[in-house]
Amino acid sequence: MRGKSNKTAVDITRAAFERDEPGSSAALVFPTAQEELALVRFYVAKIPQLCQLFRFSEEIEATGITYLKRFYLRNTVMHHHPKNVM
C-alpha cells in the first residue's frame, strides 16, 4: 500500500511540475517508499518523548503511534508532513 501511494504521489507531483513548465521535473528526485517509511519511523520514535514531556497516559501514546502509522499507509510525506500530523 505504501509503495502504491508513493508512486501515485510522485506521478501527481511530477504532472503538476510539467503542467507549469514542461521538462522541469526531469531533475527532481522524489523519496522512495522506504525513505518515507524511515521518516515516519523517526516521528513515531518522537511520540513517546512528547507524551512523557506533557505527561500523557500510555493509551494516548499508543493511539498517537497507531494513528500515525495508519495514516501513512494511504498518505505520503510528500503531501502531509509527519511533524504536522504527529
N, C-alpha and C positions, 0 to 999 in steps of 0.2 A: 504494500500500500504506500509505503514511504517513497519508494522509487517511482511509482506512478505519479504521485503528487509532485515530486521533484521535476520529473520530465514535463508535466503539464505547466508548472510554473516557469520553467526555462523557456518553453515554447511561447507562452503568453508574453513574457518579458522581452524575449527576442523579437517577437512580432511588433510589440509596441515601439521598440527602438527602430526597427526597419520602417515602420509607418512614418515616423518623424523624419528619419534621414536614412535612405537606403544605403546598405553596406556598413552602417555604423555598429552593428552587433558582431561583426567578424572578430574584433579584437577583445571582446568581453569574455571573461572566464567566470562561469557560474559554479556555485558549490555543488558537490555531488551529494547523493543521499547519505553517504557515510559521513561526510563533513557536517551535514546538517544534524545528524544524529549525535555527533561529538559535541556540537554546540548545545543541543538540548540537554545532553547528559551533564554538561558543565552547569547549566542553570538548575537542573534537578538537584545537583550537589549543593547549590546555594540555598535551596529552600529550607533545609534543617537549620542552617545558620541564621536565617531570618526569623524562623519560628522560635529559636532559642532567644534571640535578641528581643523579640516582642512578647516572649513568654506565652506563645500559643500552645494549645494542647497537641498531643500526638495525633489525634483524629484530624485536626486541621492540617497538620503537616502531611499526613498520609493523603488527605483529599487534594491538597495542592500538588503533590507529586503525581498522583493519578491523573488529575486534570491536565497537567502539562504534557504528560506522556501521551494521553489520548488525543489531545488537541493536535499534536504534531504528527499523528498518523495520517490525518487527512489534510492538514495545512502545512505550509512550508515557512521556513525562516525568512525566505525572500519576500513574503507578503506580511508576516506578523513577527516582529522581533520578540525573542523569548523573554527579554527583560520586561517588556510591556505586558506580556501575557502572564508572567510569573506574578 
